[in-house]
Amino acid sequence: MFNAEIRKLLIQVITSWQVIVVTVVLVLYIFIVNYVGRLYQGGTNRSLLPKPRKAPKEDVPEAVGPSEGADELGLEDDTRKG
C-alpha cells in the first residue's frame, strides 16, 4: 500500500503546472546559453559575408643587409686605408 501512495504522489508532483513551467524555463535557458557560447567561441568563423580571397604572394627577394664590417650607421671603416 505504501508503494501505491508514493507512486500517486510522485505523479501529482511531476504533472503539476509549476514543475512543468520550471522545467521548460530551464531547458530554454540551457539552449540559449549554448547558442551564445557557440557564437562567442567561433565568432570570426561565422561571418555572414564571404571573406575575400587573398592573391598568392609572389617571391620577393630579401633585402640585402649591411656587410659584416659595417658599423651601426652602415658607414665603411676608413681606418684600414691609411
Secondary structure, 3 states (H helix, E strand, C coil): CHHHHHHHHHHHHHCCHHHHHHHHHHHHHHHHHHHHHHHHHCCCCCCCCCCCCCCCCCCCCCCCCCCCCCCCCCCCCCCCCC
